[in-house]
Amino acid sequence: MSNTTLVKRRFASKTAAVALAMAIGAALCLASSPATTRAQEHKAMSTEQTLSAKQQAIAPIAAFTAVGNMPKLHTALNKGLDAGLTISDAKEILVQLYAYTGFPRSLNALGELMKVVQERQQRGIHDAPGRDPGPIPSGEELLAVGTANQTKLSGAPVKGPLFDFAPAIDQYLKTHLFGDIFARDNLDWQIRELATVGALAAMPDVESQLQSHIRISMNVGLSAAQLRQLAQGLAQHGEADAAARTQAALDKQLAEGAKR
């Protein structure tokens, strides 16, 4: 046998071995890839559909503000700051809630936050101050911004006989709630909706408004799983009625969505 023939045979043997190894490797990858991918997707989905500790702290704060339970609010505010809410975050949540719970509840809650911050400072805890909102428009521009925000949040322009009957409330909703408040950029809309749902759930006889804000919550990217978690959190904080109202509103929203 010539040296050339021997080299050719050795080269062919090595090539076949490499090809076999590559085929085995590809087969192993194909066998394990779907399971690995599914596990990664499940992990990502679980993370996306779970409220963070900071988000979980918001609804109880809002609920105890709405019902005026200062001892429980005191505890909830401490938990919220421990979970990563800045002082500005907490203030903004309580300021926004005046639109849903009234000035007295909001003012009392802000007073309680002052106490909590002072007590924490005395214990050597210095919470992050957070940031103030940027400038917002005024006049006709504010009305345009508020109208656009309301439409985006609701998923369609908001109109109806109630607003024809009382146009002033339509103006206030557009310019003040969805303009002055929702245009403030120091809280994102998900946080604002978590607070709104928590407050409305704690109050009886506002199921229509709660239903609307469950829909809006989903419009801004909160999932059904996250809203169920919100309800469970309210129940764990002793707000069983609020939890039941939230779950009922969510069930109704999901049922209506399935019909479309």
C-alpha positions as CSV (number, residue, x, y, z in Angstrom):
1,M,0.0,0.0,0.0
2,S,1.4,3.4,-0.9
3,N,1.9,6.2,1.5
4,T,-0.7,8.3,-0.4
5,T,-3.3,5.6,-0.1
6,L,-2.6,5.3,3.7
7,V,-2.9,9.0,4.3
8,K,-6.2,9.1,2.3
9,R,-7.7,6.3,4.4
10,R,-6.6,7.9,7.7
11,F,-8.1,11.3,6.6
12,A,-11.4,9.6,5.6
13,S,-11.5,7.8,9.0
14,K,-11.0,11.0,10.9
15,T,-13.6,12.8,8.8
16,A,-16.1,10.1,9.5
17,A,-15.4,10.2,13.2
18,V,-15.9,14.0,13.3
19,A,-19.1,13.7,11.4
20,L,-20.4,11.0,13.8
21,A,-19.5,13.2,16.8
22,M,-21.3,16.2,15.2
23,A,-24.3,14.1,14.5
24,I,-24.4,12.8,18.1
25,G,-24.0,16.3,19.4
26,A,-26.8,17.6,17.2
27,A,-29.1,14.8,18.3
28,L,-28.4,15.5,22.0
29,C,-29.1,19.2,21.4
30,L,-32.4,18.4,19.6
31,A,-33.3,16.1,22.4
32,S,-32.6,18.6,25.2
33,S,-33.3,21.9,23.6
34,P,-37.1,21.8,23.7
35,A,-37.2,21.0,27.4
36,T,-34.5,23.6,28.2
37,T,-36.4,26.2,26.1
38,R,-39.7,25.4,27.8
39,A,-38.1,25.7,31.2
40,Q,-36.5,29.0,30.2
41,E,-39.8,30.3,28.8
42,H,-41.7,29.1,31.9
43,K,-39.2,30.9,34.1
44,A,-39.4,34.1,32.1
45,M,-43.2,33.9,32.1
46,S,-43.3,33.3,35.8
47,T,-41.1,36.4,36.4
48,E,-43.2,38.5,34.1
49,Q,-46.5,37.4,35.7
50,T,-45.4,37.9,39.3
51,L,-45.6,41.2,41.0
52,S,-42.3,42.4,42.5
53,A,-42.1,43.0,46.2
54,K,-42.3,46.7,45.6
55,Q,-45.5,46.3,43.5
56,Q,-47.0,43.9,46.0
57,A,-46.7,46.6,48.7
58,I,-48.8,49.2,46.8
59,A,-52.4,47.8,47.0
60,P,-52.4,47.3,50.8
61,I,-51.2,50.9,51.2
62,A,-54.0,52.1,49.0
63,A,-56.6,49.9,50.6
64,F,-55.8,51.1,54.2
65,T,-55.7,54.7,52.9
66,A,-59.2,54.2,51.5
67,V,-60.7,52.8,54.7
68,G,-58.8,55.1,57.0
69,N,-57.1,52.3,59.0
70,M,-54.0,54.2,60.2
71,P,-52.4,51.4,62.3
72,K,-52.4,49.0,59.3
73,L,-51.4,51.8,56.9
74,H,-48.4,52.5,59.2
75,T,-47.3,48.9,58.9
76,A,-48.0,48.8,55.2
77,L,-45.9,52.0,54.5
78,N,-43.0,50.5,56.4
79,K,-43.2,47.3,54.4
80,G,-43.4,49.4,51.2
81,L,-40.3,51.4,52.0
82,D,-38.5,48.2,53.0
83,A,-39.5,46.7,49.6
84,G,-38.0,49.6,47.7
85,L,-40.6,52.3,47.4
86,T,-38.9,55.7,47.6
87,I,-40.3,58.5,49.7
88,S,-41.4,60.2,46.5
89,D,-43.1,57.0,45.3
90,A,-45.1,56.7,48.6
91,K,-46.0,60.4,48.6
92,E,-47.2,60.3,44.9
93,I,-49.4,57.2,45.6
94,L,-51.1,58.9,48.5
95,V,-51.5,62.2,46.6
96,Q,-53.1,60.4,43.6
97,L,-55.5,58.6,45.9
98,Y,-57.3,61.8,46.8
99,A,-59.0,61.5,43.4
100,Y,-60.5,58.2,44.5
101,T,-60.8,58.3,48.2
102,G,-61.2,62.1,48.8
103,F,-58.9,64.8,50.3
104,P,-59.5,63.8,54.0
105,R,-58.3,60.2,53.5
106,S,-55.3,61.3,51.4
107,L,-54.3,64.0,53.8
108,N,-54.5,61.6,56.8
109,A,-52.4,59.1,54.9
110,L,-49.8,61.7,54.0
111,G,-49.6,62.6,57.7
112,E,-49.0,59.0,58.6
113,L,-46.3,58.7,56.0
114,M,-44.5,61.7,57.6
115,K,-44.6,59.8,60.9
116,V,-43.2,56.7,59.4
117,V,-40.4,58.5,57.6
118,Q,-39.4,60.3,60.8
119,E,-39.5,57.2,62.9
120,R,-37.3,55.3,60.4
121,Q,-34.8,58.2,60.3
122,Q,-34.6,58.1,64.1
123,R,-33.8,54.3,63.8
124,G,-31.0,55.2,61.4
125,I,-33.0,54.1,58.2
126,H,-32.6,56.7,55.5
127,D,-34.9,55.8,52.6
128,A,-34.2,56.9,49.1
129,P,-35.9,60.3,48.5
130,G,-36.8,59.4,44.9
131,R,-37.5,62.1,42.3
132,D,-40.1,64.8,41.7
133,P,-42.2,64.8,38.6
134,G,-41.1,66.7,35.5
135,P,-43.1,69.7,34.2
136,I,-46.6,69.1,32.9
137,P,-48.5,71.2,30.4
138,S,-51.3,73.6,31.2
139,G,-54.4,75.1,29.5
140,E,-55.6,73.6,26.3
141,E,-52.4,71.5,26.0
142,L,-53.2,69.9,29.3
143,L,-56.7,69.0,28.1
144,A,-55.2,67.4,25.0
145,V,-52.7,65.4,27.0
146,G,-55.3,64.3,29.5
147,T,-57.7,63.3,26.7
148,A,-55.0,61.3,25.0
149,N,-54.0,59.6,28.3
150,Q,-57.6,58.7,29.1
151,T,-58.1,57.2,25.6
152,K,-54.9,55.2,25.8
153,L,-55.6,53.9,29.2
154,S,-59.2,53.0,28.5
155,G,-58.5,51.6,25.0
156,A,-61.0,53.9,23.3
157,P,-62.4,57.5,23.6
158,V,-64.5,57.9,26.7
159,K,-67.9,59.4,26.2
160,G,-71.6,58.8,27.0
161,P,-74.8,60.2,28.3
162,L,-73.4,60.8,31.8
163,F,-70.8,63.2,30.5
164,D,-73.4,64.9,28.3
165,F,-75.5,65.3,31.4
166,A,-72.6,66.6,33.5
167,P,-69.9,67.9,31.1
168,A,-68.0,69.5,34.1
169,I,-67.0,66.0,35.4
170,D,-65.8,65.0,31.9
171,Q,-63.6,68.1,31.9
172,Y,-62.3,67.4,35.4
173,L,-61.5,63.8,34.5
174,K,-59.6,64.7,31.3
175,T,-57.7,67.8,32.5
176,H,-57.1,66.9,36.2
177,L,-57.2,63.1,36.8
178,F,-55.7,62.0,33.4
179,G,-53.9,65.3,32.8
180,D,-52.5,66.8,36.1
181,I,-52.1,63.4,37.8
182,F,-51.5,60.7,35.2
183,A,-49.2,63.0,33.2
184,R,-46.8,63.2,36.2
185,D,-43.9,61.0,35.2
186,N,-42.5,60.0,38.7
187,L,-44.7,56.9,38.8
188,D,-45.4,54.6,35.9
189,W,-49.0,53.7,34.9
190,Q,-48.8,50.2,36.3
191,I,-48.0,51.5,39.8
192,R,-50.8,54.1,39.5
193,E,-53.3,51.3,38.5
194,L,-52.1,49.0,41.3
195,A,-52.8,51.8,43.7
196,T,-56.2,52.7,42.2
197,V,-57.4,49.1,42.1
198,G,-56.3,48.6,45.8
199,A,-58.2,51.7,46.9
200,L,-61.4,51.0,44.9
201,A,-61.4,47.3,46.0
202,A,-61.4,48.4,49.6
203,M,-64.5,50.6,49.2
204,P,-68.0,49.0,48.8
205,D,-70.4,50.1,46.1
206,V,-67.8,51.3,43.5
207,E,-67.8,48.0,41.6
208,S,-68.3,49.8,38.3
209,Q,-65.2,51.9,38.7
210,L,-63.2,49.0,40.0
211,Q,-64.2,47.0,36.9
212,S,-63.0,49.9,34.7
213,H,-59.7,50.0,36.4
214,I,-59.2,46.2,36.2
215,R,-59.6,46.7,32.4
216,I,-57.2,49.6,32.4
217,S,-54.7,47.6,34.5
218,M,-54.6,45.0,31.8
219,N,-54.4,47.7,29.1
220,V,-51.2,49.0,30.7
221,G,-49.6,45.5,30.8
222,L,-50.6,44.0,34.1
223,S,-51.6,40.3,33.7
224,A,-54.5,38.4,35.1
225,A,-52.0,36.4,37.2
226,Q,-50.6,39.6,38.7
227,L,-54.1,40.9,39.5
228,R,-54.9,37.6,41.1
229,Q,-51.7,38.1,43.2
230,L,-52.9,41.6,44.1
231,A,-56.2,40.1,45.4
232,Q,-54.3,37.4,47.3
233,G,-52.2,40.1,48.9
234,L,-55.2,42.0,50.1
235,A,-56.6,38.9,51.6
236,Q,-53.4,38.2,53.4
237,H,-53.5,41.7,54.9
238,G,-57.0,41.0,56.3
239,E,-58.9,42.7,53.5
240,A,-61.1,39.7,52.5
241,D,-63.9,41.8,51.0
242,A,-61.5,43.8,49.0
243,A,-59.9,40.6,47.7
244,A,-63.2,39.2,46.7
245,R,-64.3,42.3,44.9
246,T,-61.0,42.3,42.9
247,Q,-61.3,38.7,42.0
248,A,-64.9,39.2,40.9
249,A,-64.0,42.1,38.7
250,L,-61.1,40.2,37.2
251,D,-63.3,37.2,36.5
252,K,-65.9,39.4,34.8
253,Q,-63.2,41.1,32.7
254,L,-61.8,37.8,31.6
255,A,-65.2,36.4,30.8
256,E,-66.0,39.5,28.7
257,G,-62.6,39.2,26.9
258,A,-63.3,35.6,26.0
259,K,-66.6,36.6,24.3
260,R,-64.8,39.0,21.9
